[in-house]
Amino acid sequence: MGWPRMLEAFQQQMQRALLAAGGGEGGVDLAPGAVAGARLKIYRANVQQSLAEALAAAFPVTLRLMGVPAFRAAALDFVRAHPPARPQLAAYGGGFPVALAPLDTGAADMARLEWAVMEAYFAADAPVLTVEQLAAFPPGDYARLRFVAHPAARVLWLGHDVLPLWRQAQEDETWVPPAPDAVDGEVLVLRPADGIVCVSLPPGAAAAIQSLLNGDMLTQAAEAGLLVEPELDLQAMLHTLLAQGALAGARL
């Protein structure tokens, strides 16, 4: 085996050892004696703790909702099962809400909201579609319009009413949220010029907006929304999207 492959094999062994739940050397060929093993144990604890702290920073409201012991246990389990795929800690944790679902569905929904906020915050910049630009299209072509979603815009379908709890947690960093009500809710996450905005949506608007963000024609989005909510105000919905900068462009 050549040196590059030997190095790769050693790095893989080290990763397994550092993310292992128990002690031992994880198959890593260390120097003889107890010192090397003890150092590996310290390093393992530091690596796992650092990754767990990265999750706590990404999901602060989820941490308060679950409590420190339960969150830490779930975070360490996730760290051991899902090591970072990228070198940026800010990008770590996208799968954490899924991992929480079998443990606490309410906390999992809060984590989904927090991760969507994180993604929106770090999404690429893009110009926003203005009313004037939309008005430049002939009215007869509106039905065939397709919109370009702003990179920060996303719709969430949640099984718990976590948005009010998240909002209150932003105002008081010491407040401990109660368990969220198990009520379905849809949320539009945006990043206009003044920061992150989370908008509660009726089901029909959520269906129509998701269709628009997927690139469907305006008529298709309208059908999707009206199928769910016959009283949906499409004009008001489109006005909200334009006002909040959810759309980056339009085309036929």
N, C-alpha and C positions, 0 to 999 in steps of 0.2 A: 504494500500500500504506500503510495507516494505521500509526501509531506502535506499537500493541500487536503487530501482525503483524511489523513490522520487528524489534522487540525479540526476539520469539520466534524468528524466522529467525536472528538473530545468535547467540542462545543455542545453537541447534542446531548452527550452524557452529562455535562455540567448543567444544562438547562433542566434535564429530568431531575437531577439531584437537588437543584435549588428550588424546584417547585414541588418536591415530594412532601407529603404531609408528615411523615415520621422522620426518624433519624437515619443514620447510615450514610453511606457514601454514594449510593445510587449507581454503582458500577463504575465510578470514576477511579482511575488509577492514580492514587495519591502517594505522596512520600510516606515511607513507613513510620509508624508511631502514632500516638494519640493526638499530637498537636495539629496535624493536618486535618484530621477529622473534626476536631473541635473548631478549627477556623472555618471549615465548610459549614458547620452547624450555625455559627454566628452569621456568616454571609447569607445563608439560606433565610434566616430569620429577618435580616435586613432587607433582602430583596422582596420577600413576601409582604413585609410590613409596608415598604414603599409603594408597592402596587395596590395594597388595600387602602392606603391613604389617598392614592390617586382616585380610587373609586369613591371614597368619602368626599373628596373635593368635587367630583362630578355629580354626585347625587346627595347633596346636603339635606334636602327636605326628606328624601327617602330614609336617610339615616335617622333623622329625628322621629319620623313616623314609626320605624321599626324598633328604635332604641339601639344603643351602642353595642351591647353583647350580640343581639341577633344579627345586626348588620355586619359586624366584624366577622362572625362565623360564616355568613353567606358570602362575604367578600373574599375571605381566605379560600373557601371552597372554589369560588369562581377563578381566583388567581391560579390555583393549582391545576384546574382543568382547562383554563383558557389563557395561556401566556400571551403577552402582547405580540401582535403581528407586525407592528410598525414601531419605530424608535421613539415616537412622540407620545408621552404619557397623556397629553390632552386628547389623543385619539383613542385612548383605551377605555373600554367599558360598553361598547355598543351592544354586546350580547348579554349584559348584566340583567336587564329587565326580563328577558326570556328565562334566565336562570332563576330569577326570583318567583316566577309564576307558580311553580309547584309549592312554594313555601308560603306565599302571601300575595294573593292576586291584587289586593288593594295597593300594596307597596310596589308591585310590579307595574301597575298603571301609573303610579307617581313617578317611578323611574323612567317609564316610557316618555312621559311629559318632559322630565328633566333632560333626557338625552336629546329629544327633539329641540329643546331650547338651546342645548349645547351645539347641536348641528347647525341650527339657524344662526347662532352667534358667529360661528367660524365659516359659514358659507361664503362662497365667492361674491364679490361685489358685481353688480350689474345695473344698467340703466333701468328705470321703471317706465312703464307705459303710462302716458298722460291722457287726459280727457281730450286734449287737442289732437293728439296723434290718432286716437280712436275715431274722432269726428271726421278725420280726413278720408275715411273709407265711405264709399257710397252706401246709404241706408239699405239699399237692396242687396248688398253683399254681407250684411251683418250675420245672417243665418249661417253663412259658410265660413265665418272667421274661426281661425284657430289661434290660441294664445300661447305665448312662451312663458312658462312659469319662472318667477324669480328663484334663484338657487336657494334662498332661505325659506321659501314658502312650503309648508307641508300640512297635511290634514291627519289628525289622529282620531281613531275610533276607540273609545275607552269604555271599560265596563264598570268604572267607578267615578264618582263625582269628585275628582281630585283637583280640578282647576281652582275652586275657591280656597282650598287649603294651601295650594301652591302660592296663590296671590297673597294670602295673609302671612305666609312664611317669609315672603320677600320684604314685608313691612316690619317684621319683628323676628330677628335672628335667634331669639331665645324661646320663641313660642314652639310648643310641642303639639303637632297636629293630632287630632283624634283619628280613629279609623274612618276612612271615607265610606260614604253610603254606596251600596252596590246598585248604582243607577247608571244606565248607559249615557254616555255623553260624547259629543264630537267637538274637537278643538282645532282651530286654525292657528298655526304658529307662524309669525311673520317677523321681519326685521326691518322696519321702516327707519328713517333717518334718526329718530330719537331713541332707538333701542328696540329690545325684544317686546313684541306684543302677542298676547294669547287671547284669541277671541272664541267665545263659546258659540257653537253653531247649532241650529236646528238640523235634524237628520236630512231633510231635503236639500238644504244649502250645502251640507257636507258632501252629499253625493254629487251635486252639480259642480261644486268647486273642484273636487277630486277629478272629475271628468275633464274639466278645463285644464287643470294642471297636467293631466296626462296627454294633452294635445288634441283632444276631441273637438269637433266643431261645436259652435255655440248651440246649434239646434240639438245636437246629441247630448250636450251637458244639460240643457233645459229639460229634455225628455227624462234623463236620469234623475234630476231633482224633482220634477213634477210627479214622477211615478211613486216616489216616497212621500212627497208632501204636496198634494194638489193645490194648496193655497200659497205655495212658495212665491215670494216677490222677487222675480229674477232681476228686475231693474235695480232694486235696492241692494241685492247681492253683488251685482257687478259694480255698483258705485262703491261698496265697501272694499272690494278687491283693488279698485283703482286708487282709492283714497289711502289705503294702507300699503301700497307698493307691492302687491302680491304678483303682479304681472310685469314681465320684462319686455314684451313685444306682442305684436299681432300680425297675422299673415292670412292670405287666402289659400 
